[in-house]
Amino acid sequence: MARSMTGCGEGFADDQGVVCRVEIRSVNHRHLKCSIRTREGFHLLEPRLESAIRDRIRRGSLQVTLEVSGSAVPTGRRLDRDQLAAYLDDWEAFCDDRGLPTPQAIDPLLSLPGVLLDAPPDATAVEATWPIIATATTAALDQLDTMRQTEGAALVADLEQACSAIIDRVEQIRQRVPEVVAEHRQRLLERVGKVLEAHQTRLDENDVLREIALLADRSDIAEELVRLESHIEQFRSLLADPAPGRSLDFLAQELGREANTIGSKSADVTIAHAVVDLKSQVERIREQAANIE
């Protein structure tokens, strides 16, 4: 069944003193966009992490957080001398410009960004953590997928209701079309009769029938109604696919185009009201389909 693009999953794994946590948050997006945040030294694993995610997810904007602690992560820190020197130069220049004594202690500078850096982990140690990261990623994806499936089921139910409402409006319009032609024929005969009576002349009934035929041809919406039903049938069948989002987006646009054509062709008030409701349901479908993966 179709899944939502919105969800959150979290996975944990540990082995031989190494602990890994992976969190994946997903929101709507036209394509697949993956943003990964991790600590220094583990960036070399990002391509593999993204590949594992892309194997499971096709659409959405993902925020991925990777945390690794334990024996694979060194606890030492190093001093960035160049950064500290730049801070000291700025500090001394600031004090000189204002005639202030230059502080002799540098402790306050050590908390500034970029002065103390975590020692990067050894590349071999980072590589060795991949099986643990892969396990945690799979667990996070499983949890995310469960949430996306649950919300997707709710979206599918709502879309099914909208599809049923559209089919009802289509049938209502189809039943109304012959009545519109008959009513127009009656009005036309009455108006022509009054005009002819006033001028004491007669009109060939074939001319009236030809005028009615022209009106029926200009306002013929049979093809649009058939296409609407066909689009809805295809739309419903796609809801059973795991990731039909882009196809649903396209069909929603086609539904809107057919509804607009029906509205422009018909001048009947009853059909116009049905078209307004029809467009409302199409917009409902368009908004919900944008949430489907």
C-alpha positions in Angstrom: 0.0 0.0 0.0 1.1 3.6 -0.6 3.1 5.2 2.2 3.3 8.7 3.6 6.5 10.7 3.3 6.2 11.9 6.9 7.7 9.9 9.8 10.5 9.3 12.2 12.6 6.3 13.1 15.4 5.6 15.6 17.8 2.6 15.7 20.5 1.5 18.1 23.3 -1.1 17.9 26.3 -1.9 20.0 29.2 -4.3 19.7 32.5 -4.7 21.6 32.3 -1.3 23.3 31.0 0.7 20.3 27.6 2.2 20.5 25.7 3.6 17.5 22.5 5.6 17.3 20.8 6.5 14.0 17.8 8.8 13.8 15.9 9.5 10.5 13.2 12.2 10.2 11.3 12.5 7.0 9.0 15.2 5.6 7.4 15.9 2.2 9.6 16.6 -0.8 9.1 16.3 -4.6 12.3 14.2 -4.9 14.6 12.3 -2.4 16.8 14.7 -0.5 19.1 13.2 2.2 21.0 15.4 4.7 23.3 13.5 7.1 24.8 14.9 10.3 27.7 13.1 12.1 30.8 13.7 14.0 34.2 14.4 12.5 35.9 11.5 10.9 32.7 9.5 10.1 32.0 11.5 6.9 33.7 8.8 4.9 30.8 6.5 5.7 28.1 8.9 4.6 27.9 7.6 1.0 27.3 4.1 2.2 24.7 5.3 4.7 22.9 7.3 2.1 23.0 4.3 -0.3 21.4 2.1 2.4 18.6 4.7 2.9 18.0 5.1 -0.9 17.5 1.4 -1.2 14.4 1.7 1.1 13.1 5.2 0.4 12.3 6.8 -2.9 10.9 10.3 -2.0 11.0 12.7 0.8 13.3 15.2 2.6 15.4 13.2 5.2 17.3 14.5 8.2 19.7 11.7 9.3 21.7 11.9 12.6 24.5 9.5 13.2 26.0 9.2 16.6 28.9 6.8 17.5 30.5 6.5 20.9 32.8 4.1 22.6 36.1 2.6 21.8 36.0 3.7 18.1 35.9 7.4 19.1 39.0 8.9 20.7 38.5 11.0 23.8 41.5 13.2 23.2 41.3 16.8 22.0 43.7 19.0 20.2 44.4 22.8 20.2 44.0 24.7 17.0 47.0 27.1 17.4 46.2 29.2 14.4 42.6 29.8 15.5 43.7 30.6 19.0 46.3 33.0 17.7 43.7 34.8 15.6 41.5 35.2 18.6 44.4 36.6 20.7 45.4 39.1 18.0 41.8 40.4 17.9 41.7 40.5 21.7 44.9 42.5 22.0 43.9 44.9 19.2 40.6 45.5 20.9 42.3 46.3 24.2 44.9 48.5 22.6 42.3 50.6 20.8 40.5 51.4 24.0 43.5 51.7 26.3 42.6 48.6 28.3 45.0 46.2 29.9 45.4 43.0 28.0 44.3 40.0 30.1 47.0 37.6 30.8 44.8 34.4 31.1 43.5 32.7 27.9 41.1 30.4 29.6 38.0 32.4 28.3 39.3 31.9 24.7 39.4 28.1 25.0 35.6 27.9 24.9 35.3 29.8 21.7 34.4 27.9 18.5 37.2 26.1 16.7 39.9 26.4 19.5 39.6 22.9 21.0 38.8 20.2 18.5 38.1 16.5 19.0 40.8 14.3 17.7 39.7 12.6 14.5 39.2 8.9 14.8 41.5 6.5 12.9 40.1 5.7 9.4 40.5 1.9 10.1 38.5 2.2 13.3 35.8 4.2 11.5 35.6 1.5 8.8 35.2 -1.2 11.5 32.1 0.5 12.8 30.1 0.1 9.6 28.4 -3.2 10.4 27.1 -1.6 13.7 26.0 1.5 11.8 24.3 -0.6 9.2 22.4 -2.5 11.9 21.3 0.7 13.6 20.3 2.2 10.2 18.2 -0.8 9.3 16.4 -0.6 12.7 15.7 3.2 12.2 14.4 2.5 8.6 12.1 -0.2 9.9 10.6 2.1 12.5 10.3 4.9 10.0 8.7 2.6 7.5 6.1 1.4 10.0 5.1 5.0 10.8 5.0 5.9 7.1 2.8 2.9 6.4 0.4 3.8 9.2 -0.1 7.3 8.0 -0.2 6.1 4.4 -3.1 3.9 5.3 -5.0 6.9 6.6 -4.1 8.9 3.5 -5.3 6.1 1.2 -8.6 5.9 3.1 -9.2 9.6 2.6 -8.2 9.4 -1.1 -10.6 6.6 -1.6 -13.4 8.7 -0.2 -12.5 11.6 -2.5 -12.5 9.2 -5.5 -15.9 7.9 -4.6 -17.2 11.5 -4.3 -15.9 12.3 -7.8 -17.5 9.2 -9.3 -20.8 10.3 -7.7 -20.5 13.8 -9.2 -19.6 12.3 -12.6 -22.8 10.1 -12.5 -24.9 13.1 -11.4 -23.6 15.2 -14.3 -24.1 12.4 -16.8 -27.7 12.0 -15.8 -28.3 15.7 -16.0 -26.9 16.2 -19.6 -30.0 14.8 -21.4 -32.3 17.0 -19.3 -30.2 20.0 -20.2 -30.7 19.4 -23.9 -34.4 18.7 -23.5 -34.9 21.9 -21.4 -33.0 24.0 -23.9 -35.1 22.6 -26.7 -38.3 23.5 -24.9 -37.1 27.0 -24.1 -35.9 27.5 -27.7 -39.3 26.4 -29.1 -41.1 28.7 -26.8 -39.0 31.7 -27.6 -39.1 31.1 -31.4 -42.8 30.5 -31.2 -43.4 33.9 -29.6 -41.2 35.7 -32.2 -42.9 33.9 -35.1 -46.3 34.7 -33.6 -45.4 38.4 -33.4 -44.3 38.5 -37.0 -47.0 36.1 -38.2 -44.6 33.8 -39.9 -43.4 30.2 -39.7 -40.1 28.5 -39.2 -39.0 25.1 -40.5 -38.7 22.8 -37.5 -35.5 21.4 -39.0 -33.8 24.7 -38.3 -34.8 24.4 -34.6 -33.5 20.9 -34.5 -30.2 22.0 -36.1 -29.7 24.7 -33.5 -30.4 22.2 -30.7 -27.9 19.8 -32.3 -25.2 22.6 -32.4 -25.8 23.3 -28.7 -25.5 19.6 -27.8 -22.3 19.3 -29.8 -20.7 22.4 -28.2 -21.7 21.3 -24.7 -20.9 17.6 -25.2 -18.9 16.5 -22.1 -19.2 12.7 -22.6 -15.5 12.3 -23.4 -14.4 14.3 -20.3 -16.7 12.2 -18.1 -15.2 9.0 -19.5 -11.7 10.3 -18.9 -12.5 11.3 -15.4 -13.7 7.8 -14.6 -10.6 6.3 -16.3 -8.3 8.5 -14.3 -10.1 7.6 -11.0 -9.8 3.9 -11.8 -6.1 4.2 -12.5 -5.6 6.4 -9.4 -7.2 3.7 -7.2 -5.1 1.0 -8.7 -1.9 3.0 -8.0 -2.8 3.3 -4.3 -1.9 -0.4 -3.9 1.7 0.4 -5.0 4.4 1.1 -2.4 5.6 4.4 -3.9 3.1 5.8 -6.5 3.5 9.5 -5.5 4.7 11.0 -8.8 2.1 9.1 -10.8 -0.6 10.3 -8.4 0.6 13.9 -8.7 0.2 13.6 -12.5 -3.2 12.1 -12.4 -4.4 14.7 -9.9 -3.4 17.4 -12.5 -5.3 15.5 -15.2 -8.4 15.3 -13.0 -8.3 19.0 -12.5 -7.9 19.6 -16.3 -11.0 17.5 -17.1 -13.0 19.2 -14.3 -12.1 22.7 -15.8 -13.1 21.6 -19.3 -16.5 20.3 -18.1 -17.1 23.6 -16.3 -16.3 25.7 -19.3 -18.5 23.7 -21.7 -21.7 23.6 -19.6 -23.8 26.6 -18.8 -26.3 24.6 -16.7 -26.6 25.7 -13.1 -27.0 22.2 -11.7 -23.9 20.9 -13.6 -22.0 24.1 -12.5 -22.8 23.3 -8.8 -21.6 19.7 -9.4 -18.4 20.9 -11.0 -17.7 23.1 -8.0 -17.9 20.1 -5.7 -15.9 18.1 -8.3 -13.1 20.6 -8.2 -13.1 20.6 -4.4 -12.6 16.9 -4.4 -9.9 17.1 -7.0 -8.1 19.7 -4.9 -8.4 17.4 -1.9 -6.8 14.6 -3.9 -4.0 16.9 -5.1 -3.2 17.9 -1.5 -3.2 14.4 -0.1 -1.3 12.9 -3.1 1.5 15.4 -2.4 2.0 13.5 0.9 2.4 10.1 -0.7 5.9 8.6 -1.3 
